[in-house]
Amino acid sequence: MFICRSGARSHQAAALVSQATPRDCYNVLEGFEGDKDASGQRGKIGGWRHAGLPWHS
């Protein structure tokens, strides 16, 4: 499973690994903090954390 702040880097990593190995790869498309809102801040819309999924700080 791959995750990064926005989902962009983890998407690339998952794609590379899935091409190189026969294993299943999963990517969190919205990332941990999701997309930027109208004021440019992350963590307010979308993402793992905003969805209330488990995480530890």
N, C-alpha and C positions, 0 to 999 in steps of 0.2 A: 504494500500500500504506500502510495506517495502523496505527500502533502507539502505545500509551501504557503507563503503568505497569500498570494493571489491565485494560485493554481497554474500559472503559466510555466514556471520552471519545472514543477513536478510533472506536468503533462509531457514535457520534452523528455524528462528522465524515464518516465514510465514507457513512453514510446520506444526509446532506445533499448531498454531492458527487454521489453516484449519482443523486439526484433532479434535480439541476441540469444534469448533463451526460450525454451518451450513453456515457461511458467506463465500463469495468469498474473497480470499486473492491474492494479486498480489505482485510479487517481481521483482525488477530491477536486472536482472541476472548479468549484468556487473558492478553493483554498481555505486557509484558516481564518483569515479576516475578511474575505469577500472583496467585492468591487468597491471603488471609491464612490462616496456619495457626492451630492452637488457641491459641497464645500471642500472636496478632496480628501476627506477622512475615510479610513477603512474601519471595519468592525461594526458599522451601523446597519448595513444591508448585506445579506448573503453571508456565506462562509460557515465553516464548522462551528466556530464559537457562537455566532449569532443564532444558529439553529439550536443551540442548547445541548450540543453533543458533548460527551465527557472529555475533559482535558485537565491537566495539572499545570500550575504556574511554577 
